[in-house]
Amino acid sequence: MLIVQICVGSSCHLKGSEDIVNLLREAVEEHGLEDEVVLMGSFCTGKCNREGVTVQINDDVHTGVTRESFKEFFQKNILDAAERERT
């Protein structure tokens, strides 16, 4: 099970966390990962970046997630991780 926490604190909110939440929700549904991925909001993780949103997956923190980088981020950090957990 992947626990994905999207920062919705002030800084990330201004940088588009609502968009990232929606993109994650749609991508999880599109790939049928509802039983493997839990999406949660979180307040500031203390890892603010100048651009993009902070997303924590289990214990790994990723900064700077944007609409433009989302597809690559999702492939590498969620799809690939979900596949690894299945095996």
C-alpha positions as CSV (number, residue, x, y, z in Angstrom):
1,M,0.0,0.0,0.0
2,L,1.3,3.4,-1.0
3,I,0.4,6.3,1.3
4,V,0.6,9.5,-0.7
5,Q,0.4,12.7,1.2
6,I,0.0,16.0,-0.7
7,C,0.9,19.1,1.1
8,V,-2.0,21.6,1.2
9,G,-0.3,24.1,3.4
10,S,-0.2,27.8,2.5
11,S,2.8,27.7,0.3
12,C,1.9,24.5,-1.7
13,H,-1.7,25.7,-2.0
14,L,-0.5,28.8,-3.8
15,K,1.7,26.7,-6.0
16,G,-1.1,24.4,-7.2
17,S,-1.7,21.7,-4.6
18,E,-5.4,21.5,-5.6
19,D,-4.4,20.7,-9.2
20,I,-2.0,18.0,-8.0
21,V,-4.6,16.5,-5.8
22,N,-7.0,16.3,-8.7
23,L,-4.4,14.9,-11.1
24,L,-3.5,12.2,-8.6
25,R,-7.1,11.3,-8.0
26,E,-7.8,11.0,-11.7
27,A,-4.5,9.1,-12.4
28,V,-5.1,6.6,-9.6
29,E,-8.6,5.9,-10.9
30,E,-7.5,5.7,-14.5
31,H,-4.9,3.1,-13.6
32,G,-7.2,1.1,-11.3
33,L,-5.0,1.7,-8.2
34,E,-7.7,2.6,-5.7
35,D,-6.9,-0.5,-3.6
36,E,-3.1,0.2,-3.7
37,V,-2.8,3.9,-3.2
38,V,-4.2,6.0,-0.4
39,L,-4.4,9.8,-1.1
40,M,-4.2,12.1,1.9
41,G,-3.7,15.8,2.4
42,S,-1.1,17.1,4.9
43,F,0.0,20.4,6.2
44,C,3.4,21.7,5.8
45,T,6.1,19.1,5.7
46,G,8.9,21.7,6.1
47,K,10.3,20.9,2.7
48,C,9.0,23.9,0.7
49,N,10.5,24.5,-2.7
50,R,10.4,27.6,-4.8
51,E,8.1,26.0,-7.3
52,G,5.7,23.1,-7.2
53,V,4.1,21.1,-4.5
54,T,5.6,18.7,-1.9
55,V,4.3,15.1,-2.1
56,Q,5.3,12.4,0.3
57,I,5.0,8.8,-0.7
58,N,5.4,6.5,2.3
59,D,8.7,7.9,3.7
60,D,10.0,9.5,0.5
61,V,9.5,13.3,0.1
62,H,9.4,14.8,-3.4
63,T,9.4,18.5,-3.9
64,G,8.6,20.7,-6.9
65,V,5.8,18.6,-8.3
66,T,3.9,20.7,-11.0
67,R,1.3,20.0,-13.6
68,E,4.1,19.9,-16.2
69,S,6.1,17.3,-14.3
70,F,3.2,15.3,-13.1
71,K,3.1,12.5,-15.7
72,E,6.8,11.7,-15.1
73,F,6.4,12.0,-11.4
74,F,3.4,9.6,-11.4
75,Q,5.0,7.1,-13.6
76,K,8.3,6.9,-11.7
77,N,7.0,7.3,-8.1
78,I,3.6,5.7,-8.1
79,L,3.1,3.4,-11.0
80,D,6.6,1.9,-10.7
81,A,6.3,1.7,-6.9
82,A,2.9,0.0,-7.1
83,E,4.3,-2.5,-9.5
84,R,7.3,-3.2,-7.2
85,E,4.9,-3.8,-4.3
86,R,2.9,-6.4,-6.2
87,T,6.0,-8.5,-6.9
